Amino acid sequence: MMRMILISIILIFGLTATSSFAAVGCSLNDPDRDVRRLFPESTGYKTQFITIEEKGGKMLAQEIEKKLRDKLDPIYESLDVPYAYYIVLKGKEAIGRIHGVNQKGMYGGMQLILATDLKGKILSFHYQKISSPEANKFRSLSFTNQFTGLTLADFYYHDAMKEMERELDKIAKIKNPTDKSHDDFKATLRGIKKNLILLDIFFLNRKYDETLINQMREE
């Protein structure tokens, strides 16, 4: 009887821990350092935390899933996860944003950090966390620099052009830098796309929706 009680306590604790982890967002480990590194001209920043729950709940989650073309993970992407946005300032003027997402990978969670301009163009991308045995290949500048200059429009165009070869499909040109970690490569593309979708919804007033509609017509 005592053994059954102990097992029940362990199971309850495990579920509580999982639920607690689900609500943890992706914040910068050292915001002061990272903001200066990614935006050397900055003079400061302000931080804003946003959840899918507060911005639209289940209906918004369904919109995100439709644009992402995938279901949100119940652990890494629950509605109450707080997404951190660092609004980078030069004086009183905003000059860019830094934001990240948690993404489930082959060997555990990844943290994908983007620095973007005010229109949603990627200025830089890096992994704050990645557990892959080929992590060094993923972190290499020869790989991460390929995302510089991309926007959500490029990901929407890639979706519309799947199974077709088009010169303008920039995402299709990004190659897996590893030999045995294709799932982590796919997870990286998914996480960056999701990051940009959230940015578009939370800050850009769905700026890229028109691009999405136009691409869907081409499918």
Buried (B, 14 or more C-beta within 10 A) or exposed (E): EEEEEEEEEEEEEEEEEEEEBBEEBBBBEEBEEBBBBBBEEBBEBEEBEBBBBEBBEEEBBEBBBEBBEEEBEEBBBBBEBBBBBBBBBEEEEBBBBBBBBBBBBBBEBBBBBBBBEBEBBBBBBBBBBBEBEBBEBBBEEEBBEBBEEBBBBBBBBBBBBEEEEEEEBBBBEBEBBBEEBEBBBEBBBBBBBBBBBBBBBBBBEBBBBEBBEEBEEEE
